[in-house]
Amino acid sequence: MGEAPTFILQALQNGTGNGYKSKNGSLETDTIVGDKKYVIGGTAGQTLSAKVQILDLDANRLGEWVNLVELGTKPISCNGHSAVLLKDRILILKKNSKPDDCIWFLEVDTQYVRQQKKILGTEVVAWSKGVVGNAEKPVVISGPSGVGKGTLISMLMKEFPSMFGFSVSHTTRAPRFMEKDGVHYHFTEKNVMEKEIKGGMFLEFASVHGNLYGTSVEAVELVSDAGKRCILDIDVQGARSVRASSLEAMFIFICPPSMEQLEKRLRDRGTETEEQVLKRLRNAQNEIEQGKSSGIFDHILYNDNLEECYENLKKLLGLDGCVTPTKSAPKEINLPRDHSVSKIDDKIIINCSSGLEKESKNLVMLDVSSLKGGAPGRTRGLDFQVMNSFLNGNGNGPI
């Protein structure tokens, strides 16, 4: 990407990557990425924001500020922050903030950012919250109407209520009687949802009778945040869209033993007219052909016998013969205001001073080698270790 001007490199080496106070009183960091300087800052209690300044490398001077679109939810500024450049994003460590809110990323050259630059025709960055550990892969379950996928999912939820959860879909239609926003659907305006779809914030969507329905990235993330594995019950077209997205999921197609059996099940339900039954059968034939041959699905289960099919589903999910595991408390990292950072390969060393007479330090090693996800969702896969170091007067001591 080219070298930064000497005076800027010196400024970074003098600690500006660990934060400084600007003339207007906000706490800021400067990070050089190629021929751009990203300035991240904000006053306590306000959201952090980013600015970009072009560097004139030949003349060794700063150039013009450029217009910048910031995507994603911005973090709230606390009592300063540190910034560390990774390959295609900037790691932000908020000082003296809550353990579940201290790690953020500003993406500057990820695939998502590059896509949005093409769409918007301007400079783009994207915010993503960092999460320690990984989430279980969401499970996409598809199949034609009447195949029994709803029954299978209900059996799964009943046996393992603490392990699985549904994402709440978005829709632009008006709420019906007794429907609650955020429970049955996220009700939203059409222009808002269209903008979010364009911004890549939906995994899949469809227009039904003039209204939009869809599954947002955030809806799936919220299930993972709750420590559950998200189940998406969607049609084949929706599964195709999810497969094309950045979401890593397991795709399962439930298939009837035969079209004759499927027709019998639909007619036995007695809930549709003859015309509706015939329409569902035509759609089912198309879905089955796509489910078997499209390469979308990782696994195909035949629901000839419900109990056998359910046992096979549990095997795919690693649940056969298992007892619901006891969940351990998630690892949390709590960074005080007084800390500094350095980087060694994919390890971020965070030096937290304690202020004791005999200099005592907590060294936190943050591992960023296995990051997953990213904007417009969470960045997961972080890991860390805490190491105590009690230094003697000569500056030597165990770690």
C-alpha positions in Angstrom: 0.0 0.0 0.0 3.0 2.3 0.1 4.8 4.0 3.0 3.4 6.7 5.2 5.3 10.1 5.5 8.1 10.0 8.1 6.5 12.6 10.4 3.3 10.6 10.6 5.1 7.4 11.3 7.0 9.1 14.1 3.7 10.4 15.6 2.3 6.9 15.6 5.5 5.5 17.2 5.1 8.2 19.9 1.8 6.7 21.0 -1.0 8.3 19.0 -2.3 4.8 18.2 -3.0 4.6 21.9 -5.1 7.8 21.8 -4.6 11.6 22.2 -6.7 14.6 22.9 -7.5 16.8 19.9 -7.8 20.6 19.9 -11.5 20.4 20.2 -11.2 18.2 23.3 -12.3 14.9 21.7 -10.2 11.8 22.2 -8.8 10.6 18.9 -6.5 8.1 17.2 -4.7 8.3 13.8 -4.2 5.2 11.7 -2.4 5.1 8.4 -3.7 2.7 5.7 -1.8 3.1 2.4 -2.3 6.7 1.3 -5.1 7.4 3.8 -5.2 8.6 7.4 -8.2 7.4 9.4 -9.0 9.7 12.3 -11.3 8.0 14.9 -12.6 10.0 17.8 -15.5 11.3 19.9 -16.3 12.9 23.2 -17.4 10.7 26.1 -21.0 9.7 25.9 -21.2 10.5 22.1 -20.8 8.0 19.3 -17.3 7.4 17.8 -16.9 8.6 14.3 -14.3 8.3 11.6 -12.7 10.8 9.2 -10.4 10.2 6.2 -7.6 12.4 5.0 -5.7 11.6 1.8 -1.9 11.7 2.2 0.3 13.2 -0.4 3.2 10.7 -0.2 5.4 12.4 -2.8 5.3 15.8 -1.1 5.4 14.2 2.4 2.3 16.2 3.5 -1.3 15.8 4.4 -3.9 16.3 1.6 -7.6 16.9 1.5 -10.3 15.4 3.7 -12.7 13.2 1.7 -16.4 12.5 2.1 -17.0 9.3 4.1 -20.0 7.1 4.6 -20.0 5.2 7.9 -22.1 2.0 7.9 -23.3 -0.1 10.8 -23.9 0.9 14.5 -21.4 3.2 15.8 -20.0 2.5 19.3 -20.4 5.0 22.1 -17.2 6.8 23.0 -16.0 6.3 26.6 -12.8 7.6 28.2 -10.6 7.2 25.1 -9.6 4.3 23.0 -6.7 2.6 21.3 -6.5 1.7 17.6 -4.5 -1.1 16.0 -4.3 -1.7 12.3 -5.0 -5.2 11.2 -5.0 -6.5 7.6 -8.3 -4.9 6.3 -9.7 -3.3 9.4 -8.8 -1.3 12.5 -9.2 -2.8 15.9 -10.7 -0.3 18.4 -10.2 -1.0 22.2 -12.4 1.3 24.3 -11.0 2.3 27.6 -12.8 1.8 30.9 -16.0 0.5 29.2 -18.3 -2.5 29.8 -16.7 -5.9 29.1 -19.2 -6.6 26.3 -18.7 -3.2 24.7 -14.9 -2.7 24.7 -13.9 -4.3 21.4 -15.0 -2.9 18.0 -13.7 -3.0 14.5 -13.7 -0.3 11.8 -13.6 -2.1 8.5 -11.7 -0.2 5.8 -11.0 -2.7 3.0 -13.1 -5.8 3.6 -15.2 -7.5 0.9 -18.3 -5.9 2.4 -16.8 -2.4 2.3 -15.5 -2.8 -1.2 -19.0 -3.9 -2.4 -20.6 -0.9 -0.7 -18.0 1.5 -2.3 -19.1 0.2 -5.7 -22.8 0.7 -4.9 -22.5 4.1 -3.2 -19.6 5.5 -5.4 -17.8 7.0 -2.4 -15.4 6.2 0.4 -17.0 3.7 2.9 -16.1 2.3 6.2 -18.2 -0.1 8.3 -18.4 -0.6 12.1 -18.7 -4.1 13.6 -18.8 -5.1 17.3 -16.2 -7.6 18.4 -17.2 -10.7 20.3 -15.0 -13.1 22.3 -15.5 -16.7 21.2 -17.5 -18.2 18.3 -21.2 -18.9 17.8 -22.7 -22.2 16.6 -23.5 -22.1 12.9 -27.1 -21.2 12.2 -29.2 -23.9 10.7 -31.2 -23.3 7.5 -34.0 -25.8 7.1 -36.0 -25.8 3.9 -38.5 -28.0 2.2 -41.9 -28.0 0.4 -45.1 -27.2 2.2 -46.5 -30.3 3.9 -43.2 -32.1 4.2 -43.1 -31.8 8.0 -40.3 -29.4 8.5 -42.3 -27.3 11.0 -43.1 -30.4 13.0 -39.4 -31.4 13.1 -38.4 -27.9 14.2 -41.0 -27.9 17.0 -39.7 -31.3 18.2 -36.2 -29.9 18.3 -37.3 -26.8 20.2 -39.2 -28.8 22.7 -36.4 -31.2 23.5 -33.6 -28.5 23.5 -35.4 -25.3 24.4 -32.2 -23.6 25.7 -30.1 -24.5 22.6 -32.1 -23.1 19.7 -33.8 -19.9 18.8 -35.7 -18.3 15.9 -34.7 -15.1 14.3 -37.5 -12.5 14.1 -38.3 -11.5 10.5 -38.9 -8.0 9.2 -41.9 -7.0 7.2 -43.3 -3.8 5.8 -47.0 -4.8 6.2 -49.0 -3.4 9.1 -49.3 -5.3 12.3 -52.3 -7.5 12.7 -54.5 -7.9 15.8 -52.4 -8.9 18.8 -49.1 -8.9 16.9 -46.2 -7.2 18.8 -43.3 -5.5 17.2 -40.1 -7.4 17.8 -42.0 -10.5 18.8 -44.0 -11.7 15.8 -42.1 -9.4 13.3 -40.0 -6.4 13.2 -42.4 -4.0 11.6 -40.8 -1.3 9.5 -41.4 1.1 6.6 -40.8 0.0 3.1 -38.3 2.8 2.2 -36.3 2.0 5.3 -36.2 -1.7 4.6 -35.3 -1.1 0.9 -32.4 1.1 2.0 -31.2 -1.6 4.4 -31.5 -4.3 1.7 -29.3 -2.1 -0.6 -26.9 -1.8 2.3 -26.4 -5.5 2.5 -28.1 -5.8 5.9 -30.5 -8.6 4.9 -29.6 -12.2 4.3 -32.8 -12.9 2.3 -36.0 -11.1 1.4 -39.0 -11.4 -0.8 -42.0 -9.4 -1.9 -45.4 -10.9 -1.1 -48.6 -9.1 -2.1 -46.7 -5.8 -2.3 -45.1 -6.1 1.1 -41.5 -7.0 1.9 -40.5 -9.8 4.2 -36.9 -10.7 5.1 -34.3 -12.0 7.5 -31.8 -9.4 8.7 -28.2 -10.1 9.7 -28.9 -8.5 13.0 -31.9 -10.8 13.8 -29.6 -13.8 13.4 -26.8 -12.2 15.5 -29.2 -11.4 18.3 -30.0 -15.2 18.6 -26.3 -15.9 18.7 -25.7 -13.2 21.3 -28.2 -15.0 23.5 -26.1 -18.1 23.4 -28.4 -20.0 21.1 -28.2 -21.6 17.7 -30.4 -19.8 15.2 -32.8 -21.8 13.1 -34.0 -20.3 9.8 -37.2 -21.9 8.4 -37.1 -20.4 4.9 -37.9 -21.5 1.3 -35.4 -22.6 -1.3 -35.1 -19.2 -2.8 -34.4 -17.7 0.6 -31.8 -20.5 1.2 -30.1 -19.6 -2.0 -29.8 -16.0 -0.9 -28.4 -17.0 2.5 -25.9 -19.3 0.8 -24.7 -16.4 -1.4 -24.2 -14.2 1.7 -21.3 -14.2 4.1 -23.2 -16.1 6.7 -21.6 -19.5 7.5 -24.5 -21.9 8.1 -25.6 -25.5 7.8 -28.2 -26.1 5.1 -30.7 -28.9 5.4 -33.4 -29.8 2.9 -36.4 -31.9 4.0 -37.7 -34.1 1.2 -40.9 -36.1 1.0 -40.6 -39.9 0.2 -42.6 -39.2 -2.9 -45.0 -36.7 -4.5 -47.9 -39.1 -3.9 -47.1 -39.1 -0.2 -46.8 -35.3 -0.1 -50.2 -34.9 -1.9 -51.8 -37.2 0.6 -50.4 -35.2 3.5 -51.6 -31.9 2.0 -55.1 -33.3 1.4 -55.3 -34.9 4.9 -54.6 -31.5 6.5 -57.9 -30.3 5.1 -56.9 -26.6 5.3 -56.6 -25.8 1.6 -58.9 -25.6 -1.3 -58.3 -27.9 -4.4 -56.8 -25.0 -6.2 -54.4 -24.2 -3.3 -53.4 -27.9 -3.1 -52.6 -28.1 -6.8 -50.5 -24.8 -6.5 -48.6 -26.2 -3.5 -47.8 -29.4 -5.4 -46.5 -27.5 -8.4 -44.3 -25.3 -6.2 -43.2 -28.5 -4.3 -42.1 -30.2 -7.5 -39.9 -27.2 -8.4 -38.5 -26.8 -4.8 -37.6 -30.5 -4.7 -35.8 -30.3 -8.0 -33.8 -27.3 -6.8 -33.2 -28.8 -3.4 -31.6 -31.9 -4.8 -29.6 -30.4 -7.7 -28.7 -26.8 -6.9 -25.8 -27.4 -4.6 -27.4 -25.1 -2.0 -27.9 -27.8 0.7 -25.3 -29.7 2.7 -27.7 -32.4 3.6 -31.0 -34.0 2.4 -33.3 -35.8 4.8 -36.2 -37.9 3.6 -39.2 -37.6 5.9 -40.7 -41.1 5.4 -41.0 -41.8 9.1 -41.2 -38.8 11.4 -39.3 -40.3 14.3 -36.5 -41.6 12.1 -36.2 -38.4 10.3 -36.0 -36.5 13.6 -33.2 -38.8 14.9 -31.3 -38.2 11.7 -31.7 -34.5 12.1 -30.3 -34.7 15.6 -27.4 -36.7 14.3 -26.6 -33.9 11.8 -26.7 -31.4 14.6 -24.5 -33.5 16.8 -27.3 -34.1 19.3 -27.9 -37.8 19.1 -27.7 -39.4 22.6 -26.6 -36.1 24.1 -27.7 -34.4 27.3 -28.3 -30.7 27.1 -24.9 -29.2 28.0 -24.4 -26.8 30.9 -23.3 -23.5 29.5 -20.2 -22.0 30.9 -20.1 -18.2 31.5 -18.7 -16.3 28.5 -15.2 -15.0 28.8 -15.1 -11.3 29.4 -12.4 -8.7 29.0 -12.4 -5.5 31.1 -10.0 -2.8 30.0 -9.2 0.1 32.4 -8.7 3.6 31.1 -5.0 3.4 31.7 -3.7 0.9 29.2 -1.5 0.8 26.1 -1.3 -1.6 23.2 1.3 -3.1 20.9 1.0 -5.7 18.1 3.1 -8.9 17.4 1.8 -10.7 14.3 -1.8 -11.7 15.1 -1.5 -11.0 18.9 -2.4 -7.7 20.5 -0.6 -7.1 23.7 -2.6 -4.9 26.1 -0.6 -3.4 29.0 -2.9 -2.5 31.9 -1.1 -0.6 34.7 -2.4 -1.0 38.2 -0.8 1.9 40.1 0.7 -0.2 42.9 4.0 1.0 44.6 5.9 -2.0 43.3 5.1 -1.7 39.6 2.5 -4.3 38.8 1.0 -4.9 35.4 -1.7 -7.1 33.9 -0.8 -8.1 30.3 -3.7 -9.2 28.2 -2.9 -11.0 25.0 -5.7 -10.7 22.5 -5.6 -13.2 19.6 -7.1 -11.9 16.3 -5.9 -14.8 14.1 -9.3 -16.5 13.8 -11.7 -13.7 13.1 -15.1 -14.6 11.6 -18.0 -12.6 10.3 -17.8 -8.8 10.3 -20.0 -6.0 9.0 -22.9 -5.8 8.8 -22.9 -8.3 11.7 -20.6 -9.1 14.6 -16.9 -10.0 14.3 -16.5 -13.2 16.3 -13.6 -15.5 17.0 -11.6 -13.3 19.4 -9.7 -15.0 22.2 -7.6 -13.7 25.0 -5.3 -14.6 27.9 -4.5 -12.7 31.0 -0.9 -12.8 32.2 0.3 -11.2 35.4 3.7 -9.6 35.6 5.3 -8.2 38.8 8.4 -6.3 37.8 11.4 -5.6 40.1 13.5 -2.5 40.1 15.7 -3.9 37.3 12.6 -4.3 35.0 12.9 -8.1 35.0 10.2 -10.5 36.2 8.1 -13.5 35.2 5.2 -13.2 32.8 
